[in-house]
Amino acid sequence: MSKYREGMAEKVKKTEEEWQKQLSPEQYYVTRKAGTEPAFTGKYWKTKDPGTYNCVCCGEPLFSSESKFDSGTGWPSFWRPLDESAVLAHTDASHGMVRTEVRCSKCNAHLGHVFEDGPAPTGLRYCMNSAALDLKADQNKKK
């Protein structure tokens, strides 16, 4: 079995029109059309604020700031999700390369990709798009 597990979250389904009304054009492009924001441009690539990164589409908690690290890639990077079942991973053979795409298990939003060149203890690098995330700051912790 793969390191990546299939999620079991209750699914959120909306029409394309509903997603377009809810999301900014960039969020829609990234999450619903599997786009990628340019490196070093997203609002969270260098953020160090404590909190939880939720799916911008459905609010599902995905990553903790405690697993965030500076990968030098220009995208927010995490060495593990909050819960393995919060994300789905599958092979993405688009753009002339083979990668492992990561999606929200609740609403199927494209989040980014996971690579096997991350730090211990997982050795994984979840390279996410800022446009797919919404940081809910932890008010009890200081920067």
N, C-alpha and C positions, 0 to 999 in steps of 0.2 A: 504494500500500500504506500502511496505517496505521502510526503511530509504535509501535504495540504489536504484538508478535509472539506467535504461538502457541508454547507450550513443547513440548518433546519428551522430558521426563523419564519414567522408568519409573513407571507408575501404582501407587498404593497404594489398595486397595479393601477396605473393611470394612463389616460390617453396621451398621445404626443402633444395635443393642444393644452392639456392640463399641466404637463411638465413645462411647456414653454411659458405658460402664465406664471408658474411658481418660481422658475429659475432665471437667472441672468443669462444673456446669450452665451457667455463663456462657460458658465456652469452647465448649461444645456449641451453645448458642444462636447465638453469633456465627459460628462456623466451619461448622457443618453446616446451620443454618437461615437463614443470611445476615442475622443480626441485627447490631445496632450498639450498642456500649456508650455510655453517656452521655458527653458531652464533659467533659474535665478530671477523669475518674474512673479511667482506666486507669493501670496501674502504670508505663508507659513514656512517657507524654505529655511529661514534662519531664526524663527521664533523659538524662544526658550521658556515662554510662559507655562506654568504648570496647569494641567487640566486634561480634559478628554476631548479627543477629536471624533466628532460624529459625522455621519453621512449627511451631506448638504441636502439630499433629496428626501430622506425619510426620518432623519434624526437618530438612527441606530448608532449606539456607541461603538466605535471601531478600534481606536488606538489611544494609548495613554501617553502623556508627555514623558513619563518615566522610561518608556522604551524608544523614545526619539533620539536620534544621533545625527551628527553632521557627517554625511557621506561624501561631501564635496561635489555632489552631482547637480545641485541647484534645485532639488525637489525635497520636500519633507520625507525623511526616511525613518523607518521604525524597524526594530529587530523582532517584533512579534505583535499580533493583534491583541486586543483586550481579551477576546474569546475566539478560539479557532472557528467556532460556528458562525461568527459575525461576517466572515468573508468567504467567498468562493474563489477557487483558483482553477484555471484551465489553460490549455495551450493556445497561444496566439501566434499564428504564422503570417500575420500581415506585415507589410513594409519590408519584405525580403529577409526577415529574420524570425527565429523561433524564440518566443519568450513565454513566461507564465503570467497571464493577465489576472488581475485581482478585481473582483466585483463585490458589492454589498450583497449579502445573502438575503436581505429583506426586500430590497427594491430593484436589484440587478443593476445598480449604477456602476459604471466603469470608474474605478478608483485609481488604477495605475498598474504596476507590474511588481512581481517579487523575483529577486535574484538570490543566488546561493553564494554571495560574496560579502555577507554581513558579519557583524561582530558576534562574539560568544554572548550568550550561551546557545543561540539558535543557529548562527551562521547564515541567517537570512537578512535580506534588505528589502523591506516593503517600500518601494519607491512610489509615493503617492502624489497626485495632483492637488495643489492647494484648493483649486476650484471645486473639488469633490468633497472637501472637508469643511467643518464648522467647529472651531475650537470653543468649547465651553470651559472658561477659566475656572480654576479652583481658587476660590476666594480665601481659603484657609492657609494657603501656602504662598510664600513670597518668592519672587524671581530669584 
